[in-house]
Amino acid sequence: MEAFEFTPLAGRVVFGRGTLARVADEVRQLGCSRAFVLSDAHHAKGAATKVMESLGDRAVGLSTDAAMHTPVDVTERVLRRLRAANPDCLVALGGGSTTGLSKALALRTDLPQIVVPTTYAGSEATPILGQTEQGRKTTLRSPQVLPRVIVYDVELTLGMPVHLSVVSGMNAMAHAVEALYARDGNPITSMLAEQGIAALASALPLIAADPRHVDARSDALFGAWACGNCLGTVGMSLHHKLCHTLGGSFDLPHAETHAVILPHAAAFNQSAAPEALARAARALGADKAGAGLFDLATALGAPTSLEAIGMSESDLDKAADEATSAPYWNPRPVDRDAIRQLLDDAYHGRRPSD
């Protein structure tokens, strides 16, 4: 066994069915009595209302303003309401956008967070925050934005549309694939990464066939946690840099962008990280990770081209310039011409051959 370093993430996980009812107890266990609830328009009259009702007079406010890519102006607007309510904790219910807003507010207030994910984004399990301002997305890593408690309720995912389930699951897989070849990778995170990829790869086809398949939903939600935990304990590489560039500068949909880029980023790194990507391929039940991820996305009806999700071909040069101007560490050296070719392949939806 080679030497390694591993720092486990602090925090409590509550996983099961019907666990939404336990949110009020988790607020009390944190020693808090004034919760500000964050959600989105989709959950405003459903699960978010249930959380408010269960909290009773412990709920001091509700915002359903969460927006994709965590725009700073939205955060600042909600922050003004938050300060007026004077809460002592945050309760966030929703997908990655709601979690992002909660993290952004926690960064500015140091309030503890309880997060209830409704998709497979996995960001709830990380100390990473991505924010967008003036058309540019930046990320930071801080224990201040790591939720204190994550409440996973499988029942909240039973009504998730198949498309969102698929692209959200591919987004989660991206965290684990990159963890396998991370510069600060370790055997513990790699083991969890392989398990997370396998859980999602087996669950997503069952969900596509039967969206209310409880066991598959449970496996997928566990896989999302496992993959998110990987992202929280090691660094990011090319895939995330490309997605941050495409999402922040060109306003492409977050999860769909991950689904499109992941096969190409994996194929790009195949020659530089063959052992790591062999583990990803094994978890997928494929010969090669890049092709296996592309085939899975195709079989599930996920988008496989940047053109299909709103990218303009005329913006590919600008995207290549931005993605390589300040690149993240990557196992294969990043150069502008190679990334431009990768983006061209992703734009046209070509199946990776490596």
Helices and strands as residue ranges (DSSP letters): E 12-16, G 19-22, H 23-29, E 35-38, G 41-43, H 47-55, G 56-58, E 59-63, H 72-85, E 89-94, H 96-109, E 113-117, G 123-125, E 128-133, E 136-141, G 143-145, E 149-153, G 154-157, H 162-180, H 187-209, H 214-233, H 238-250, H 254-269, H 274-284, H 289-300, G 307-309, G 313-315, H 316-325, H 336-348
